[in-house]
């Protein structure tokens, strides 16, 4: 009896120590390199030696999660990292759209208004200078914009304008508070994408009105001004940048840009794909229908959508599937689907993924970021995506996939919940 009690106390102390250590590591920015990813990279010097030799130049970070199932198909996770450092800034680009998509659905559920669903018509109004007004959308069914339509655009082709509408629906302060509550206090999503707005303008978000198909008003959100306080961020990178067509020979300032740690994005995706084993604090308030909807459109190809419609010559299957596929424009294997969100801007390439191979019963999570800016000049559109970034993502994804194919599992996963009729 006493031995069991002592063992229980020891276990509790171990758990507390582990959590305390992780908190200290997170605060310092120094995360443990768990070795496996580095070992695998070293086994493929033809693909990765430059990154291994010059870690500061390429700013590579990797998070890889093995998924193991028990006899009841319940998943457990084993996480490995490479060069993970929260103090090594990367611009998250469009990956910030993923948590905003999840929060948009959560907010609809919180409002809990009859008829106010993701398919309701969403009219974006204006209340301050420089705000866009949106009454119709040419790609939407019956030209009716809405949360559902915008989420599809974000997940299929990473549409910036669609993200901006979701950002305005939520508001900067709501996003900040919700991510903090879910355990991501360092996440900074403070601005719209691909539009020139001041920090003050990004604190202002538009009035938004929702209507049913008969034109009956369901809900109005007034224009808002954010009082959000963000963690201090001082980041200047490179040797120069272009401004109004002129080269400025100074480091580019990212201090007022978005920031979300790679590991946080990885865990955010994990929480939505595996809610059954996610603690309550980190869960998003989503319905069963929301989960099905998100899995569908995170893994679908642009050609598999009617509304919005995308020409497959302009938006190929791997258009937003960097890991495993790189920038391939040919047909992709039928047995593999990737549930993910990518981002590319300012020479940073990032992908947050879950990979499922239904034929070989293989699944894993893999997230990575790399800087592809060899000349150190920003805003010149001269980045090394094709020669460095996409090959790195493709080879990294395939390296881990091949490792997973050979990895022994006691129980093969039942991946039925990820198999979708597109």
C-alpha positions as CSV (number, residue, x, y, z in Angstrom):
1,X,0.0,0.0,0.0
2,X,2.8,2.4,1.0
3,X,4.9,1.4,-2.0
4,X,1.9,2.2,-4.3
5,X,1.5,5.6,-2.6
6,X,5.2,6.4,-3.0
7,X,5.1,5.4,-6.7
8,X,2.0,7.6,-7.3
9,X,3.8,10.6,-5.6
10,X,6.9,10.0,-7.8
11,X,4.8,9.8,-10.9
12,X,3.0,13.1,-10.0
13,X,6.4,14.7,-9.3
14,X,7.7,13.5,-12.7
15,X,4.7,14.9,-14.5
16,X,5.0,18.3,-12.7
17,X,8.7,18.4,-13.4
18,X,8.2,17.7,-17.1
19,X,5.5,20.4,-17.3
20,X,7.7,22.9,-15.4
21,X,10.7,22.1,-17.7
22,X,8.6,22.6,-20.8
23,X,7.4,25.9,-19.5
24,X,10.9,27.1,-18.9
25,X,12.1,25.9,-22.3
26,X,9.2,27.7,-24.0
27,X,9.9,30.9,-22.0
28,X,13.6,30.8,-23.0
29,X,12.8,29.9,-26.6
30,X,15.2,26.9,-26.5
31,X,13.4,23.7,-27.3
32,X,15.1,20.3,-27.1
33,X,16.3,18.7,-30.4
34,X,15.1,15.1,-30.0
35,X,17.7,13.7,-32.5
36,X,15.6,11.5,-34.8
37,X,14.9,14.1,-37.4
38,X,18.6,15.2,-37.4
39,X,19.6,11.6,-37.9
40,X,17.3,11.1,-40.8
41,X,18.5,14.4,-42.4
42,X,22.1,13.3,-42.1
43,X,21.2,10.1,-44.0
44,X,20.3,12.1,-47.0
45,X,23.2,14.6,-47.5
46,X,22.3,15.2,-51.2
47,X,19.1,16.8,-50.1
48,X,19.8,18.4,-46.8
49,X,23.6,18.9,-46.2
50,X,23.4,22.6,-47.0
51,X,20.7,23.1,-44.4
52,X,22.6,21.1,-41.8
53,X,25.8,23.1,-42.5
54,X,24.2,26.5,-42.5
55,X,21.3,26.4,-40.0
56,X,21.3,30.2,-39.5
57,X,20.9,30.9,-43.2
58,X,18.0,28.6,-43.8
59,X,16.3,28.9,-40.4
60,X,14.9,25.4,-40.8
61,X,12.6,24.1,-38.0
62,X,10.8,20.8,-38.0
63,X,8.2,19.1,-35.8
64,X,7.4,15.4,-36.6
65,X,4.8,13.4,-34.7
66,X,4.5,9.6,-34.8
67,X,1.0,8.4,-34.2
68,X,0.4,5.0,-32.6
69,X,-3.0,3.4,-32.1
70,X,-4.1,0.9,-29.4
71,X,-6.5,-2.0,-30.0
72,X,-9.4,0.4,-29.9
73,X,-7.9,2.7,-32.5
74,X,-7.2,5.4,-29.8
75,X,-4.2,7.5,-30.9
76,X,-1.2,8.4,-28.9
77,X,1.6,10.7,-30.0
78,X,5.4,10.8,-29.9
79,X,6.8,14.1,-31.0
80,X,10.3,14.8,-32.4
81,X,11.8,18.1,-33.3
82,X,14.7,19.6,-35.2
83,X,16.2,23.0,-34.6
84,X,13.1,24.2,-32.9
85,X,13.6,27.6,-31.4
86,X,10.9,30.1,-30.6
87,X,13.4,32.9,-30.6
88,X,14.3,32.1,-34.3
89,X,11.6,34.1,-36.0
90,X,9.9,33.0,-39.2
91,X,7.1,34.9,-40.9
92,X,4.1,32.5,-40.7
93,X,2.4,34.0,-43.8
94,X,-0.8,32.1,-44.6
95,X,-0.5,29.5,-41.9
96,X,-2.2,32.1,-39.5
97,X,-5.3,31.5,-41.5
98,X,-5.7,28.0,-40.0
99,X,-6.5,29.0,-36.4
100,X,-8.7,31.9,-37.7
101,X,-10.7,29.4,-39.7
102,X,-11.2,27.3,-36.6
103,X,-12.2,30.3,-34.5
104,X,-14.7,31.5,-37.1
105,X,-16.6,28.3,-36.7
106,X,-16.2,28.4,-33.0
107,X,-17.7,31.9,-32.8
108,X,-20.8,30.8,-34.8
109,X,-21.3,28.0,-32.3
110,X,-20.9,30.4,-29.4
111,X,-23.4,32.9,-30.8
112,X,-25.9,30.0,-31.0
113,X,-28.4,32.0,-33.0
114,X,-31.1,30.0,-34.9
115,X,-30.4,30.1,-38.6
116,X,-26.9,31.6,-38.1
117,X,-24.8,28.9,-39.7
118,X,-21.7,28.9,-41.8
119,X,-23.9,29.0,-45.0
120,X,-25.7,32.2,-44.0
121,X,-25.1,35.2,-46.2
122,X,-22.4,37.5,-44.7
123,X,-22.3,41.1,-45.7
124,X,-19.1,43.1,-44.8
125,X,-19.8,46.8,-44.2
126,X,-17.4,49.6,-43.2
127,X,-17.2,52.0,-40.3
128,X,-13.7,53.6,-40.7
129,X,-11.5,54.8,-43.4
130,X,-10.0,52.3,-45.8
131,X,-12.2,49.4,-45.0
132,X,-13.5,47.1,-47.8
133,X,-17.2,46.6,-48.4
134,X,-18.4,43.2,-49.7
135,X,-22.0,42.5,-50.7
136,X,-21.6,39.8,-53.2
137,X,-18.9,37.3,-54.3
138,X,-18.5,36.1,-57.9
139,X,-17.1,32.7,-56.9
140,X,-19.8,31.9,-54.3
141,X,-23.0,29.9,-55.0
142,X,-25.7,32.5,-56.0
143,X,-23.0,35.1,-55.4
144,X,-23.7,35.0,-51.7
145,X,-20.6,35.4,-49.5
146,X,-20.5,33.6,-46.2
147,X,-18.2,31.9,-43.6
148,X,-18.5,28.5,-45.4
149,X,-17.5,30.1,-48.8
150,X,-14.5,32.0,-47.3
151,X,-13.2,28.9,-45.4
152,X,-13.3,26.9,-48.6
153,X,-11.3,29.6,-50.4
154,X,-8.7,29.7,-47.5
155,X,-8.3,25.9,-47.4
156,X,-8.3,25.2,-51.1
157,X,-6.1,28.0,-52.5
158,X,-5.1,30.1,-49.4
159,X,-7.1,33.1,-50.5
160,X,-6.0,36.3,-48.8
161,X,-9.2,38.3,-49.2
162,X,-11.2,35.4,-47.7
163,X,-8.9,35.4,-44.7
164,X,-9.4,39.2,-44.3
165,X,-13.2,38.8,-44.2
166,X,-12.8,36.1,-41.4
167,X,-10.4,38.4,-39.5
168,X,-12.9,41.2,-39.6
169,X,-15.7,38.9,-38.5
170,X,-13.7,37.9,-35.4
171,X,-11.8,41.0,-34.6
172,X,-8.1,41.2,-33.6
173,X,-8.9,41.2,-29.8
174,X,-11.1,38.1,-30.0
175,X,-8.4,36.1,-31.9
176,X,-5.8,37.2,-29.4
177,X,-7.9,36.3,-26.3
178,X,-9.1,32.9,-27.7
179,X,-5.6,31.7,-28.6
180,X,-4.3,32.8,-25.3
181,X,-7.1,30.9,-23.5
182,X,-6.3,27.8,-25.5
183,X,-2.7,27.8,-24.3
184,X,-1.0,29.8,-27.1
185,X,-0.2,33.1,-25.3
186,X,2.6,34.0,-27.6
187,X,0.5,33.8,-30.8
188,X,0.4,37.1,-32.6
189,X,-2.2,37.6,-35.4
190,X,-2.5,41.3,-35.7
191,X,-3.0,42.2,-39.3
192,X,-4.8,41.4,-42.6
193,X,-2.9,39.8,-45.4
194,X,-1.8,41.2,-48.8
195,X,-3.2,44.7,-48.2
196,X,-1.4,47.8,-47.0
197,X,-2.9,48.8,-43.6
198,X,-1.4,50.6,-40.7
199,X,-1.2,49.0,-37.2
200,X,-4.1,51.3,-36.2
201,X,-6.2,50.3,-39.2
202,X,-5.7,46.6,-38.4
203,X,-7.1,47.3,-34.9
204,X,-10.3,48.5,-36.5
205,X,-12.5,45.7,-37.9
206,X,-15.6,46.1,-40.0
207,X,-19.3,45.8,-39.1
208,X,-20.6,42.4,-40.4
209,X,-24.2,41.4,-41.0
210,X,-25.7,37.9,-41.5
211,X,-28.9,37.2,-43.4
212,X,-30.9,34.0,-44.2
213,X,-31.9,33.1,-47.8
214,X,-35.1,35.3,-47.5
215,X,-33.1,38.4,-46.6
216,X,-34.0,38.3,-42.9
217,X,-31.3,39.7,-40.6
218,X,-29.9,37.1,-38.3
219,X,-27.1,38.9,-36.6
220,X,-25.1,42.1,-36.7
221,X,-21.6,42.6,-35.3
222,X,-20.7,46.3,-35.1
223,X,-17.4,47.8,-36.1
224,X,-14.8,47.2,-33.4
225,X,-11.6,48.6,-32.1
226,X,-9.1,46.2,-30.6
227,X,-7.6,46.8,-27.2
228,X,-5.4,43.7,-27.5
229,X,-1.9,43.8,-26.0
230,X,0.7,41.7,-27.8
231,X,4.0,40.3,-26.5
232,X,6.9,42.5,-27.4
233,X,8.5,41.5,-30.7
234,X,11.8,42.9,-32.0
235,X,12.9,41.2,-35.2
236,X,15.0,42.7,-38.0
237,X,16.3,40.3,-40.8
238,X,18.4,40.5,-43.9
239,X,20.5,43.3,-45.3
240,X,18.0,45.3,-47.2
241,X,14.5,45.6,-48.6
242,X,12.5,47.4,-51.4
243,X,10.1,50.2,-50.5
244,X,8.2,52.0,-53.2
245,X,10.6,50.5,-55.8
246,X,13.7,51.7,-54.0
247,X,16.3,49.6,-52.3
248,X,16.8,50.4,-48.6
249,X,20.1,49.1,-47.3
250,X,18.8,48.2,-43.8
251,X,17.4,45.0,-42.3
252,X,13.7,44.5,-42.8
253,X,11.6,45.0,-39.7
254,X,9.2,42.2,-38.9
255,X,8.4,43.6,-35.4
256,X,4.9,44.5,-36.3
257,X,4.2,41.3,-38.3
258,X,2.3,38.2,-37.3
259,X,4.0,35.4,-35.4
260,X,2.8,32.0,-34.4
261,X,5.4,29.3,-33.3
262,X,5.7,26.3,-35.5
263,X,5.0,23.9,-32.6
264,X,1.9,25.8,-31.6
265,X,0.5,25.6,-35.2
266,X,1.3,21.9,-35.2
267,X,-0.6,21.4,-31.9
268,X,-3.5,23.5,-33.2
269,X,-4.0,21.3,-36.2
270,X,-3.6,18.2,-34.0
271,X,-6.3,19.4,-31.6
272,X,-8.8,19.6,-34.5
273,X,-7.9,16.4,-36.2
274,X,-7.8,14.4,-32.9
275,X,-10.3,16.1,-30.6
276,X,-11.1,12.9,-28.8
277,X,-7.6,12.9,-27.2
278,X,-7.2,16.7,-26.8
279,X,-7.6,18.3,-23.4
280,X,-10.6,20.5,-22.9
281,X,-8.6,23.7,-22.6
282,X,-7.0,23.3,-26.1
283,X,-10.2,22.2,-27.9
284,X,-12.0,24.4,-30.3
285,X,-15.8,24.6,-29.8
286,X,-16.7,22.7,-32.9
287,X,-19.6,20.5,-33.9
288,X,-19.4,17.0,-35.5
289,X,-20.4,18.7,-38.8
290,X,-17.7,21.3,-38.4
291,X,-15.0,18.5,-38.0
292,X,-16.3,16.7,-41.2
293,X,-16.4,20.0,-43.1
294,X,-12.8,21.0,-42.1
295,X,-11.3,17.6,-42.9
296,X,-13.0,17.7,-46.3
297,X,-11.7,21.1,-47.3
298,X,-8.3,20.8,-45.7
299,X,-7.6,17.7,-47.8
300,X,-9.5,18.5,-51.0
301,X,-7.8,19.7,-54.2
302,X,-9.0,22.9,-56.0
303,X,-10.5,20.9,-58.8
304,X,-12.8,19.1,-56.4
305,X,-14.8,22.2,-55.6
306,X,-17.7,23.5,-57.6
307,X,-18.3,26.6,-55.5
308,X,-15.8,28.2,-55.5
309,X,-14.6,26.9,-58.9
310,X,-10.9,26.8,-59.7
311,X,-9.3,26.1,-63.1
312,X,-6.9,23.1,-62.6
313,X,-4.4,24.6,-65.0
314,X,-4.0,27.6,-62.7
315,X,-4.6,25.8,-59.4
316,X,-3.1,22.3,-59.7
317,X,-3.6,19.5,-57.1
318,X,-0.4,20.2,-55.1
319,X,-0.9,24.0,-55.2
320,X,-1.2,24.1,-51.4
321,X,0.5,20.8,-50.6
322,X,4.2,21.6,-50.1
323,X,5.4,18.7,-47.9
324,X,5.7,15.4,-49.8
325,X,4.7,17.0,-53.2
326,X,6.7,20.2,-53.4
327,X,5.6,22.2,-56.5
328,X,4.6,19.1,-58.6
329,X,2.0,19.8,-61.2
330,X,1.2,16.2,-62.3
331,X,-1.4,13.8,-60.8
332,X,-0.9,12.8,-57.2
333,X,-1.2,9.3,-55.8
334,X,-4.8,8.3,-55.0
335,X,-3.9,6.5,-51.7
336,X,-2.5,9.6,-49.9
337,X,-4.3,12.7,-48.6
338,X,-2.7,15.6,-46.9
339,X,-4.7,17.7,-44.3
340,X,-2.8,20.9,-44.0
341,X,-2.3,24.6,-44.2
342,X,0.7,26.2,-46.0
343,X,2.2,29.7,-46.0
344,X,4.7,31.4,-48.3
345,X,5.8,35.1,-48.1
346,X,9.0,37.1,-47.6
347,X,11.0,34.1,-48.6
348,X,9.6,31.9,-45.8
349,X,8.0,28.6,-46.8
350,X,5.9,26.8,-44.1
351,X,3.6,23.8,-44.1
352,X,1.6,22.3,-41.2
353,X,0.4,18.8,-42.1
354,X,-1.2,15.5,-41.3
355,X,-0.6,12.8,-43.8
356,X,-2.8,9.7,-44.3
357,X,-2.0,6.8,-46.6
358,X,-5.2,4.7,-46.7
359,X,-3.6,1.8,-48.7
360,X,-0.6,1.2,-46.5
361,X,-2.2,2.2,-43.2
362,X,0.3,5.0,-42.5
363,X,-0.3,8.3,-40.7
364,X,1.9,11.0,-39.2
365,X,2.1,14.7,-38.6
366,X,4.9,16.9,-40.0
367,X,5.4,20.6,-39.9
368,X,8.3,22.5,-41.2
369,X,9.5,26.0,-42.1
370,X,12.5,27.2,-44.2
371,X,13.9,30.6,-45.3
372,X,14.6,30.8,-49.0
373,X,16.2,34.2,-49.3
374,X,19.9,33.8,-50.2
375,X,20.5,37.4,-51.0
376,X,19.0,38.7,-47.8
377,X,16.8,41.3,-49.6
378,X,13.1,41.4,-48.8
379,X,10.2,42.7,-50.9
380,X,12.0,42.0,-54.2
381,X,10.1,38.9,-55.1
382,X,13.5,37.2,-55.7
383,X,13.2,34.2,-53.4
384,X,14.6,30.7,-53.7
385,X,11.2,28.9,-53.5
386,X,11.7,26.7,-56.6
387,X,15.4,25.9,-56.1
388,X,15.5,25.6,-52.3
389,X,12.1,25.7,-50.6
390,X,9.9,23.4,-52.6
391,X,12.6,20.7,-53.1
392,X,13.3,20.8,-49.3
393,X,9.6,20.4,-48.5
394,X,9.2,17.6,-51.0
395,X,12.2,15.7,-49.9
396,X,11.6,16.2,-46.2
397,X,8.0,14.9,-46.5
398,X,9.0,11.9,-48.6
399,X,11.9,11.1,-46.2
400,X,9.5,11.0,-43.2
401,X,6.9,9.1,-45.3
402,X,9.4,6.4,-46.3
403,X,10.5,6.1,-42.6
404,X,6.9,5.7,-41.6
405,X,6.3,3.0,-44.2
406,X,9.0,1.0,-42.7
407,X,8.1,1.7,-39.0
408,X,6.5,-1.2,-37.2
409,X,3.2,-0.7,-35.5
410,X,1.5,-3.0,-33.1
411,X,-1.9,-2.0,-34.3
412,X,-2.6,-0.7,-37.8
413,X,-4.7,2.5,-37.8
414,X,-8.3,2.6,-38.9
415,X,-8.3,5.8,-41.0
416,X,-12.0,5.6,-41.9
417,X,-12.8,9.0,-40.4
418,X,-10.3,10.6,-42.8
419,X,-11.6,9.0,-45.9
420,X,-13.8,11.4,-47.7
421,X,-15.9,11.4,-50.9
422,X,-14.9,14.5,-52.7
